[in-house]
Amino acid sequence: MTLNTLDIDKRPEDTRVVVAMSGGVDSSVVAGLLTREGYDVVGVTLQLYDHGAAVHRAGSCCAGQDIDDARRVCETLGIPHYVLDYEKRFREAVINPFAESYVAGETPIPCVACNQTVKFADLLKTARELGADALATGHYIRSRANGAHRSLYRPIDSDKDQSYFLFATTQEQLDYLRFPLGNLSKSETRAMAGDMGLVVADKAESQDICFVPQGRYTDIISKLKPEASKSGDIVHIDGRLLGRHEGIVHYTIGQRRGIGVAVGEPLYVVHLDARSARVIVGPREALETRRLFLRDVNWLGDDAVEALPAEGFACFAKVRSTRPPRAARAWYRDGTVMVDFDDGEAGIAPGQACVLYSSDGDDARVYGGGFIDRTERTDDAERLIQSVLSTGVPSTEPVSTH
């Protein structure tokens, strides 16, 4: 029998908890809730990039104003607050790989990399050094005891579900982490911030990638990787040369607007050929994906991923944070995890994450997931894409647009 709300066999006053405080509403309420319950709370904020240039930028996180907000919240709550300079680590572990991934024609997710490295590895180590029994965050996700370990579940508020960004949390990290907001809605959290008298109660939510001003990620990439702006051809999936572009980093799989060519039919980006700096476009049906292959898989199921049944197992897969999980079947074969969609999926890009769940409900367990290494389209689309990649000449008739 546990003695506190964090499933730790100690009295709250004997339980030290480090709270990762971004300066926003969610993490501030976590610190407030745990302080109210009598825990020994320590607030820690990470300085992740040049906060001086971002003090007044709305819609960000981890900027100068956010650090100041976290400090003021801690003063209100009467708890200690520390700021850790992780700029160099953040640049090496998150920003540089982000740029490299785009240059390779992928669509990276820096928030996952940040959680994997800076927050749930480096900060977790710091929390242990501070003698903390747990590291708590303001993420909307739930965990609960499952035998000797903890399992991960989607939150009550599906609109704020952050499980997609936390699939790479290892079992060791999960056993140490706590997510006090998993059973609350965002509106309840904000109301609590007001009741606690916190200065961030009405603060706008962060929307952008924290190190990308106004969402212009190409500015960051061009600065770090000038070669990413190499021009190239825009080629139709049927082999026609349609025009030129100013760098594949300006395109993502599934993109329709802003391609830069018009041929009298709706066109979508269906493949990015980084080696030849080509953008391959085609009709929407050329995006339909039936199978994807994962790399860097993190598995949180009860059994090892190698123990998955040879015939695969039924699950639900999520390939974008804004999309609901869809019925699928996962396989493990020859060291690779594959995912087959029951009804197909569209607009999937290498570098994105695929997260697997037990169901599509709000209490679904997170089995884990991985990063998309490559995909298989329908037979016709796959044949045409491979033909363009190898020779530039279609091997059959173009995919019908009707």
KAKAUR-V139796 format. One record per residue. RES is the residue in one letter. SS is DSSP state (H for helix, E for strand, L for the rest). D_FIRST is the distance of its C-alpha to the first C-alpha in whole Angstrom. Layout:
res=RES ss=SS d_first=D_FIRST
res=RES ss=SS d_first=D_FIRST
//
This chain:
res=M ss=L d_first=0
res=T ss=L d_first=4
res=L ss=L d_first=7
res=N ss=L d_first=9
res=T ss=L d_first=11
res=L ss=L d_first=12
res=D ss=L d_first=9
res=I ss=L d_first=9
res=D ss=L d_first=7
res=K ss=L d_first=10
res=R ss=L d_first=12
res=P ss=H d_first=14
res=E ss=H d_first=17
res=D ss=H d_first=16
res=T ss=L d_first=16
res=R ss=E d_first=19
res=V ss=E d_first=20
res=V ss=E d_first=23
res=V ss=E d_first=24
res=A ss=E d_first=27
res=M ss=L d_first=30
res=S ss=L d_first=33
res=G ss=L d_first=34
res=G ss=L d_first=34
res=V ss=H d_first=32
res=D ss=H d_first=29
res=S ss=H d_first=28
res=S ss=H d_first=29
res=V ss=H d_first=27
res=V ss=H d_first=24
res=A ss=H d_first=24
res=G ss=H d_first=25
res=L ss=H d_first=22
res=L ss=H d_first=20
res=T ss=H d_first=22
res=R ss=H d_first=22
res=E ss=L d_first=18
res=G ss=L d_first=19
res=Y ss=L d_first=18
res=D ss=E d_first=21
res=V ss=E d_first=23
res=V ss=E d_first=26
res=G ss=E d_first=28
res=V ss=E d_first=30
res=T ss=E d_first=33
res=L ss=E d_first=35
res=Q ss=E d_first=38
res=L ss=L d_first=39
res=Y ss=L d_first=43
res=D ss=L d_first=46
res=H ss=H d_first=45
res=G ss=H d_first=48
res=A ss=H d_first=49
res=A ss=H d_first=47
res=V ss=L d_first=46
res=H ss=L d_first=48
res=R ss=L d_first=47
res=A ss=L d_first=45
res=G ss=L d_first=42
res=S ss=L d_first=41
res=C ss=L d_first=38
res=C ss=L d_first=38
res=A ss=L d_first=41
res=G ss=H d_first=43
res=Q ss=H d_first=42
res=D ss=H d_first=38
res=I ss=H d_first=38
res=D ss=H d_first=39
res=D ss=H d_first=37
res=A ss=H d_first=34
res=R ss=H d_first=35
res=R ss=H d_first=36
res=V ss=H d_first=33
res=C ss=H d_first=31
res=E ss=H d_first=34
res=T ss=H d_first=33
res=L ss=H d_first=29
res=G ss=L d_first=30
res=I ss=L d_first=28
res=P ss=E d_first=30
res=H ss=E d_first=32
res=Y ss=E d_first=33
res=V ss=E d_first=35
res=L ss=E d_first=36
res=D ss=E d_first=39
res=Y ss=L d_first=38
res=E ss=H d_first=42
res=K ss=H d_first=43
res=R ss=H d_first=40
res=F ss=H d_first=40
res=R ss=H d_first=43
res=E ss=H d_first=43
res=A ss=H d_first=40
res=V ss=H d_first=40
res=I ss=H d_first=44
res=N ss=H d_first=46
res=P ss=H d_first=44
res=F ss=H d_first=44
res=A ss=H d_first=48
res=E ss=H d_first=49
res=S ss=H d_first=47
res=Y ss=H d_first=49
res=V ss=H d_first=52
res=A ss=L d_first=51
res=G ss=L d_first=51
res=E ss=L d_first=48
res=T ss=L d_first=45
res=P ss=L d_first=43
res=I ss=L d_first=39
res=P ss=H d_first=39
res=C ss=H d_first=36
res=V ss=H d_first=34
res=A ss=H d_first=36
res=C ss=H d_first=35
res=N ss=H d_first=31
res=Q ss=H d_first=31
res=T ss=H d_first=33
res=V ss=H d_first=33
res=K ss=H d_first=30
res=F ss=H d_first=27
res=A ss=H d_first=29
res=D ss=H d_first=31
res=L ss=H d_first=29
res=L ss=H d_first=26
res=K ss=H d_first=27
res=T ss=H d_first=28
res=A ss=H d_first=25
res=R ss=H d_first=24
res=E ss=H d_first=27
res=L ss=L d_first=26
res=G ss=L d_first=23
res=A ss=L d_first=21
res=D ss=L d_first=17
res=A ss=E d_first=18
res=L ss=E d_first=21
res=A ss=E d_first=21
res=T ss=L d_first=24
res=G ss=L d_first=26
res=H ss=L d_first=26
res=Y ss=L d_first=26
res=I ss=L d_first=23
res=R ss=E d_first=20
res=S ss=E d_first=17
res=R ss=E d_first=14
res=A ss=E d_first=12
res=N ss=E d_first=14
res=G ss=L d_first=13
res=A ss=L d_first=14
res=H ss=E d_first=15
res=R ss=E d_first=16
res=S ss=E d_first=18
res=L ss=E d_first=21
res=Y ss=E d_first=22
res=R ss=L d_first=25
res=P ss=L d_first=24
res=I ss=L d_first=25
res=D ss=L d_first=28
res=S ss=H d_first=30
res=D ss=H d_first=33
res=K ss=H d_first=31
res=D ss=L d_first=29
res=Q ss=L d_first=29
res=S ss=H d_first=28
res=Y ss=H d_first=32
res=F ss=H d_first=32
res=L ss=H d_first=28
res=F ss=L d_first=29
res=A ss=L d_first=30
res=T ss=L d_first=26
res=T ss=L d_first=25
res=Q ss=H d_first=22
res=E ss=H d_first=22
res=Q ss=H d_first=22
res=L ss=H d_first=20
res=D ss=H d_first=17
res=Y ss=H d_first=18
res=L ss=E d_first=19
res=R ss=E d_first=18
res=F ss=L d_first=20
res=P ss=L d_first=19
res=L ss=L d_first=22
res=G ss=L d_first=22
res=N ss=L d_first=21
res=L ss=L d_first=24
res=S ss=L d_first=28
res=K ss=H d_first=30
res=S ss=H d_first=32
res=E ss=H d_first=29
res=T ss=H d_first=28
res=R ss=H d_first=32
res=A ss=H d_first=32
res=M ss=H d_first=29
res=A ss=H d_first=31
res=G ss=H d_first=33
res=D ss=H d_first=31
res=M ss=L d_first=30
res=G ss=L d_first=34
res=L ss=L d_first=34
res=V ss=L d_first=37
res=V ss=L d_first=36
res=A ss=L d_first=35
res=D ss=L d_first=38
res=K ss=L d_first=39
res=A ss=L d_first=40
res=E ss=L d_first=38
res=S ss=L d_first=39
res=Q ss=L d_first=40
res=D ss=L d_first=42
res=I ss=L d_first=41
res=C ss=L d_first=41
res=F ss=L d_first=44
res=V ss=L d_first=46
res=P ss=H d_first=48
res=Q ss=H d_first=49
res=G ss=H d_first=48
res=R ss=L d_first=51
res=Y ss=H d_first=49
res=T ss=H d_first=53
res=D ss=H d_first=54
res=I ss=H d_first=51
res=I ss=H d_first=52
res=S ss=H d_first=55
res=K ss=H d_first=55
res=L ss=H d_first=53
res=K ss=L d_first=55
res=P ss=H d_first=58
res=E ss=H d_first=59
res=A ss=H d_first=57
res=S ss=H d_first=59
res=K ss=L d_first=62
res=S ss=L d_first=64
res=G ss=E d_first=64
res=D ss=E d_first=65
res=I ss=E d_first=63
res=V ss=E d_first=64
res=H ss=E d_first=64
res=I ss=L d_first=62
res=D ss=L d_first=65
res=G ss=L d_first=67
res=R ss=L d_first=69
res=L ss=E d_first=69
res=L ss=E d_first=68
res=G ss=E d_first=68
res=R ss=E d_first=66
res=H ss=E d_first=63
res=E ss=L d_first=62
res=G ss=L d_first=59
res=I ss=H d_first=56
res=V ss=H d_first=54
res=H ss=H d_first=55
res=Y ss=L d_first=54
res=T ss=L d_first=51
res=I ss=L d_first=50
res=G ss=L d_first=51
res=Q ss=L d_first=53
res=R ss=L d_first=56
res=R ss=L d_first=57
res=G ss=L d_first=59
res=I ss=L d_first=60
res=G ss=L d_first=63
res=V ss=L d_first=65
res=A ss=L d_first=66
res=V ss=L d_first=68
res=G ss=L d_first=68
res=E ss=L d_first=65
res=P ss=L d_first=61
res=L ss=L d_first=60
res=Y ss=E d_first=56
res=V ss=E d_first=55
res=V ss=E d_first=54
res=H ss=E d_first=54
res=L ss=E d_first=55
res=D ss=E d_first=57
res=A ss=L d_first=56
res=R ss=L d_first=58
res=S ss=L d_first=61
res=A ss=L d_first=60
res=R ss=E d_first=61
res=V ss=E d_first=59
res=I ss=E d_first=59
res=V ss=E d_first=59
res=G ss=E d_first=60
res=P ss=L d_first=59
res=R ss=H d_first=55
res=E ss=H d_first=55
res=A ss=H d_first=55
res=L ss=H d_first=52
res=E ss=L d_first=50
res=T ss=E d_first=48
res=R ss=E d_first=47
res=R ss=E d_first=45
res=L ss=E d_first=43
res=F ss=E d_first=42
res=L ss=E d_first=40
res=R ss=E d_first=39
res=D ss=E d_first=37
res=V ss=E d_first=34
res=N ss=E d_first=30
res=W ss=E d_first=28
res=L ss=L d_first=25
res=G ss=L d_first=25
res=D ss=L d_first=23
res=D ss=L d_first=26
res=A ss=L d_first=28
res=V ss=H d_first=31
res=E ss=H d_first=34
res=A ss=H d_first=32
res=L ss=L d_first=33
res=P ss=L d_first=35
res=A ss=L d_first=39
res=E ss=L d_first=40
res=G ss=L d_first=37
res=F ss=E d_first=35
res=A ss=E d_first=35
res=C ss=E d_first=33
res=F ss=E d_first=34
res=A ss=E d_first=35
res=K ss=E d_first=36
res=V ss=L d_first=39
res=R ss=L d_first=39
res=S ss=L d_first=36
res=T ss=L d_first=38
res=R ss=L d_first=39
res=P ss=L d_first=36
res=P ss=L d_first=35
res=R ss=E d_first=38
res=A ss=E d_first=37
res=A ss=E d_first=38
res=R ss=E d_first=38
res=A ss=E d_first=37
res=W ss=E d_first=38
res=Y ss=E d_first=38
res=R ss=E d_first=41
res=D ss=L d_first=43
res=G ss=L d_first=40
res=T ss=E d_first=40
res=V ss=E d_first=38
res=M ss=E d_first=40
res=V ss=E d_first=40
res=D ss=E d_first=42
res=F ss=E d_first=42
res=D ss=E d_first=43
res=D ss=E d_first=45
res=G ss=E d_first=46
res=E ss=E d_first=45
res=A ss=L d_first=47
res=G ss=L d_first=48
res=I ss=L d_first=45
res=A ss=L d_first=46
res=P ss=L d_first=45
res=G ss=L d_first=43
res=Q ss=L d_first=41
res=A ss=E d_first=37
res=C ss=E d_first=36
res=V ss=E d_first=33
res=L ss=E d_first=31
res=Y ss=E d_first=29
res=S ss=L d_first=28
res=S ss=L d_first=30
res=D ss=L d_first=32
res=G ss=L d_first=29
res=D ss=L d_first=27
res=D ss=L d_first=24
res=A ss=L d_first=25
res=R ss=E d_first=24
res=V ss=E d_first=25
res=Y ss=E d_first=27
res=G ss=E d_first=28
res=G ss=E d_first=32
res=G ss=E d_first=35
res=F ss=E d_first=38
res=I ss=E d_first=41
res=D ss=E d_first=44
res=R ss=E d_first=47
res=T ss=E d_first=47
res=E ss=E d_first=49
res=R ss=E d_first=51
res=T ss=L d_first=53
res=D ss=H d_first=56
res=D ss=H d_first=59
res=A ss=H d_first=57
res=E ss=H d_first=56
res=R ss=H d_first=59
res=L ss=H d_first=61
res=I ss=H d_first=59
res=Q ss=H d_first=59
res=S ss=H d_first=63
res=V ss=H d_first=63
res=L ss=H d_first=61
res=S ss=H d_first=63
res=T ss=L d_first=67
res=G ss=L d_first=67
res=V ss=L d_first=68
res=P ss=L d_first=67
res=S ss=L d_first=67
res=T ss=L d_first=67
res=E ss=L d_first=67
res=P ss=L d_first=65
res=V ss=L d_first=62
res=S ss=L d_first=63
res=T ss=L d_first=62
res=H ss=L d_first=63
//
